[in-house]
Amino acid sequence: MALHLDDPAVTDLARWRKLAEAVLKGADFDESLTSKTADGIRIEPLYAKAEGRAPIVGRPAGTPWAIMQRIDDADATRANKQALTDLENGANGLTLVFKDSIGANGFGIDAKTELVADILKGVYLDAGIDIALDCGPRGRNDAHAFADACKALGFPANTVRVRFGLNPIGTGARIGAFHGDGAQVAKNVSAAVNDLIGQGFKGPFVTADGRGVHAAGGSEAQELGFVLASAIFYLRGLEASGIALDDARAMIEFRLASDSDQFLSIAKHRALRKLWASIEMQCGLTPKPIFITSETASRMLTTRDAWVNLVRNGMGCFAAAIGGANAISVLPFTNAIGLPDGFARRLARNTQLVLAQESHLASVADPAAGAGGYEALTDALVEKAWSEFQSIEHDGGVVGALQKGSIQARVKAVAAERHAAIENKKATILGVTLFPDTNEKPISVLAPMPAHTALENTHFEPLTASRNAEPFEAKMPKLGAAS
């Protein structure tokens, strides 16, 4: 069935459906050509142009995103060499991943001033390099280690561009405990922020982080709802500490995971900007563009046929870029196997460089604007995420909802449905459940993945990270220990 662009069937959805049904020869239209997301959002086979839709204001047109490279190696000499190599070969930002943070993946650096200073030796922190901290449960110690390292290296606080990543809500959800009740958590993080402001740092200081929800198997709307609830928690706490509301909102950074479902990932980034703008208006503020950091998703990575992770990461990075992320971090393709070596780090860096410098993805502001499919997905995610946010607020805010276990219960239900879909072959994982490589050889890493240790002193059920492929990889023949 050939159609030409001037054929009314191309633009007349009713006529197109009749033609499609004729080709289906009696097969059910919905079952054959539509699907639903984990949030129950219906995906149509065809969308009309979304008329009158303006671009969502985010990263300015032509402004590239920051290409971030992870520093998670506790060996200071090796980590310093990695940082310098990354910056000399195209990266313009470093993420210091501290132990027990959401992104640590079993590794990470210690909160020691001397160690951080050694890692950053030779890095010109006053030259416009983006620095982000991925803080653990005691984020104030991590922040102080970095701040003191800046002093030791001779860089005044007001010359360093750093996002401190204080994240007591996200890390508390991961370990199943907070340092005190909600009021005490807010007081502690606000005190840390005011301390850093007093030292001359400009921030942002706290992060509303959805990666933990995503890593635990949550849906796009669940991730967004958690991010909104976390940001509101921080906004209220900062304002209560004496910081003007207009200033407080600029102190919050937003972090999302971006996976290989590029359509939903693009829509998720766009939806977050619309959702937060709505909250700003309800606070009596004129909306301003927020800073979104995106990280390719850990849950989509596999240990088997890990080369396919390069494709997954490429799609996740593409989605984050098109969705308007201000900074992007691509996980090395061996990240699920162990501590990545220089080759894996180079491929992670080059994934971004190719998309930024050869594909020119930053040239257009919000290229999804006006596209019917993306606009419909964005609108649907805004609605679903707002409902999730309201549920969290109804349960006492993000701290109260986590302590009750309501967030965890909803995330577990979605994760179970996804696992069942893969088990029943309604969804597949390339290289694991589909086309596994029977002649696969082990892949080299600097250090194997540490053994999982059970959490202690939990006060509520934690959001436990799990890769989609894990249960199925466990059933596959062993390759032997990674070197």
Residue, then its C-alpha position, 0 to 999 in steps of 0.5 A: m500500500a503506497l501513499h503519497l504525501d499529497d494523499p488525503a489518507v496521510t492526513d485524514l486519520a479516519r481514512w488512514r485507519k480504514l486503510a490500515e484495517a484493510v491490511l490487517k485483514g480482520a486482526d484486532f486494530d488495538e491489539s495489533l497497532t496500539s500499546k500501553t506504557a507502564d503508566g497506562i498511557r495509550i500509544e497510538p500508531l499515528y498522530a496528527k500534527a499538534e497545532g499551536r504548540a510552542p517549544i518548551v523553554g529549557r536549554p537555549a537553542g544552539t547551547p550544547w549540554a555539558i558532557m559529564q564523565r564519572i569519577d568513581d575510582a577510589d584509587a586517587t592516582r588512577a582517578n586523576k589520570q581518568a579525569l585529565t584524560d576525559l577533559e583533554n578528549g572532549a568532556n567538559g564536566l566531571t561527576l564525583v561519585f561518592k560511596d553509597s550514592i545512588g550512582a555509586n554502583g558498588f564503587g565510589i570515592d571517600a569523603k576525604t579532602e586529601l583524596v578529592a584534592d589528589i583526584l582533581k590535581g591539574v584540573y583548572l576548576d576556575a576554567g568553566i568546567d562543570i563539576a557535579l557531586d553524586c552524594g551519599p547518605r551523609g552528603r554534608n561530609d561529601a560536600h565539605a570534602f569537595a569544598d575543602a579540596c577547592k581551598a587546598l588547591g587554591f580555587p576560591a569558591n565563587t570561581v568553581r561551577v559546581r552542583f553539590g548534589l545534596n540528596p537526603i531524600g533520594t539516598g534515604a529512599r535507597i537505604g531505607a532510613f533518614h537521619g531524623d524525621g522530616a523536619q530534621v532532614a529539612k533542617n539538616v539539608s538547609a543548614a548545609v546549604n547555608d553553610l556552602i552559601g556562606q563559603g561563597f559557592k553559588g550552587p545549585f546545592v540540592t538535587a531532586d533525583g528520580r534515578g533511584v525510582h527508575a533503578a528500582g523499576g518505577s514508571e516514568a510518572q512515578e519517577l516524575g512524581f517522586v522528583l516533584a515531591s522531593a523538590i517541594f520538600y527542599l523548597r519548603g525547607l530552604e524557605a523555612s531556613g530564611i532563603a527567599l523563595d525566588d532564590a531557593r528554587a535556583m538552588i535545586e537541580f533535577r536529575l532523571a534517568s534516560d533509557s532506551d525507550q527514547f520516545l518516553s524518555i524525551a517526553k519525560h524530560r519535557a514533562l518535568r519542565k512543564l510540571w515544575a513551571s506549574i508549581e512555580m506559578q502556583c507559588g506566585l513565581t514567574p517560571k524560569p528554566i530548571f537545570i536537568t541532569s540526565e544519566t543513562a539508565s542503570r536498569m537497562l544495562t546487561t552483563r551478557d552481550a554487554w556490547v549491546n549496551l552501547v546501543r542502549n546508551g546511545m538511545g538514552c543519550f539521544a533522548a536526553a539531548i532531544g528532551g533538553a537536558n542541560a548535562i548528560s552522563v553516559l554510563p560506561f557499557t561495562n558498568a553492570i559488570g564492574l569498575p569500567d576501564g579506559f576503553a569503556r570510559r572512552l566509548a561513553r565519552n565518545t557517544q556524547l561527542v558524536l551526538a553533540q558534534e557530528s549529529h548537532l542535536a543541540s542546534v534546535a531548542d525542543p525539536a519535539a515541539g509540535a510533533g503529535g506523538y511527543e506532545a501527546l506523550t508529554d501531556a499524558l505524562v504531565e497528567k499521570a505524574w501530577s496524580e502520582f505527586q498528589s498521592i505522595e502529598h496525600d501520604g504526608g509528603v515524600v518522607g511520610a510516603l516513604q515511611k508508609g511504604s506507599i511509594q515502594a508498593r506502587v514501584k514494586a507493582v510496576a516492576a513486577e509487571r515489567h518482569a512478567a512481560i519479559e518472562n512471557k516474551k511480550a518484551t525482550i532484552l537483546g542479547v539476553t532473552l533474544f539472540p543470546d551470544t553462545n560464544e560470548k567471552p568475558i569483558s575486562v573491567l578494572a575491578p569486578m562488581p563487589a558482592h551485594t551486602a544487606l542493608e542494616n538499620t533500615h526504618f522502612e522498605p528501601l527502593t532497591a535497584s535491580r537491572n531488568a536482565e538480572p533474573f534472566e542472566a542468572k539462568m544463563p550459562k556462566l562465562g567465568a569471572a571477569s578479569 
